[in-house]
């Protein structure tokens, strides 16, 4: 089918609130039906029906996208937002930018990131453990 108007020409008055509210409504509906809140993950849909400015606003909001406790997922791996931030239109060149956003997600306590390059992300997060008070690395 053809993309809807939100995908072709997305318009939001307040992208953060207009993404946060419906996601919270779905989460409330799920919990009302007995789904444990701890098993619900919220994905703000970075790159879907949003301009790059919208995507940046959502990334900057971080955990503020959640109205209540829960898990937040960023799916930014190789997406156009990475190309926008780095200047690389070719997704094959977006790994460094993707790793940068994954590191940002870690710093912002984002619960999950969807990735294409598992080994590289594993290495990134292992290296970042050095700064953690719970690190198991021996100095």
C-alpha positions in Angstrom: 0.0 0.0 0.0 0.8 3.6 -0.1 2.4 5.3 2.9 -0.1 7.3 5.0 0.2 11.1 5.4 2.0 10.8 8.8 4.8 8.9 7.0 5.1 11.2 4.0 4.5 14.6 5.7 4.5 14.1 9.5 3.0 17.0 11.5 3.0 17.1 15.3 2.3 20.1 17.6 4.2 18.3 20.4 5.9 15.1 19.1 6.9 14.0 22.6 3.4 14.2 24.1 1.7 12.9 20.9 3.9 9.8 21.0 4.0 9.4 24.8 0.2 9.5 25.4 -1.0 6.8 23.0 1.8 4.5 24.1 0.8 5.0 27.7 -2.9 4.3 26.8 -1.9 1.0 25.2 0.2 0.1 28.2 -2.7 0.9 30.6 -5.0 -1.2 28.5 -2.6 -4.1 28.5 -2.1 -4.0 32.3 -5.9 -3.7 32.8 -6.2 -7.0 30.9 -3.7 -8.6 33.2 -0.4 -8.2 31.4 2.4 -7.7 33.9 3.9 -4.1 33.4 7.4 -5.6 33.7 6.8 -7.5 30.4 5.7 -4.5 28.4 8.3 -2.6 26.4 7.6 0.8 24.9 9.0 1.6 21.4 8.5 5.3 20.4 9.0 4.3 16.7 12.1 6.4 15.9 12.2 6.9 12.2 8.5 5.9 11.5 6.3 8.8 10.5 8.6 11.5 11.9 11.0 14.1 10.6 14.6 14.1 11.8 13.8 16.9 14.2 11.0 14.8 15.7 13.4 11.8 16.0 15.9 14.0 17.8 13.3 15.4 20.2 12.2 11.8 21.1 15.9 10.7 21.6 16.5 13.7 23.8 13.4 13.0 25.9 14.8 9.5 26.8 13.0 7.9 29.7 10.7 10.9 29.9 8.7 9.1 27.2 7.4 6.8 29.9 4.6 8.2 32.0 5.1 5.3 34.5 7.6 2.6 35.2 8.4 0.3 32.3 11.0 -0.7 29.7 11.9 1.6 26.8 13.3 0.4 23.5 15.2 2.4 21.0 15.3 0.9 17.5 17.9 3.2 15.8 20.4 0.8 14.3 21.4 2.0 10.8 18.3 4.2 10.6 18.1 7.4 8.6 18.5 9.4 11.8 22.0 8.0 12.1 22.7 9.1 8.5 21.3 12.5 9.3 23.5 12.9 12.3 26.7 11.6 10.6 26.2 12.6 7.0 26.3 9.0 5.8 23.4 8.2 3.4 24.7 4.6 2.9 23.4 2.4 5.8 26.6 0.3 5.5 28.6 3.3 6.8 26.3 3.9 9.9 27.8 1.5 12.4 29.9 4.2 14.3 26.9 6.5 14.5 24.7 3.6 15.6 27.2 2.7 18.3 27.2 6.3 19.4 23.5 6.3 19.9 23.7 3.0 21.7 26.3 4.5 24.1 23.9 7.4 24.6 21.0 5.0 25.3 23.2 3.3 27.9 24.0 6.7 29.6 20.3 7.6 29.5 19.3 4.3 31.1 17.3 3.1 28.0 16.5 -0.5 28.7 16.9 -2.0 25.2 18.4 -1.2 21.8 17.5 -3.1 18.7 20.7 -3.8 16.8 22.0 -5.4 13.6 25.7 -5.7 14.6 25.5 -7.8 17.8 29.2 -8.4 18.3 30.1 -4.7 18.0 27.4 -3.7 20.5 28.4 -6.4 22.9 32.0 -5.1 22.8 30.8 -1.5 23.3 28.7 -2.4 26.4 31.5 -4.5 27.8 33.9 -1.6 27.4 31.4 0.7 29.0 31.2 -1.5 32.1 34.5 0.0 33.2 32.6 3.1 34.3 30.0 1.2 36.2 30.1 0.8 40.0 29.0 -2.7 39.4 31.8 -3.6 37.0 33.3 -7.1 37.2 36.5 -6.1 35.4 39.6 -6.3 37.4 41.7 -3.1 37.4 
